[in-house]
């Protein structure tokens, strides 16, 4: 019985890792499938975000995913074909919308969400 349970946990973990890899690839490709895939794998993430700010647009949710994936400003800029300055501006607007203090590390905030 114990062996079956640990095998199931291992398979669940393996599925999570594969899904995480796929999400990272979709993010790097700036794929329109990113939002739906992330929503399937991490449904609680969106529930928590919508509890804070129910009026986020899909583009803002996708930006939240990039931050949750711990991608740097430069990486996000590269994958989304905009300047790092534009990404900084988006981070600041998102901070305001989600009431994230300016002295709070936005990546830590998303990781704790």
Secondary structure, DSSP 8 states (H G I E B T S, - for coil): -HHHHHHHHHHHHHHHHHHHHHHHHHHHTT-TTHHHHHHHH-HHHHHHHHHH-TT--HHHHHHHHHHHTT--HHHHHHHHTS-HHHHHHHHHHHHHHHT--TTS-HHHHHHH-
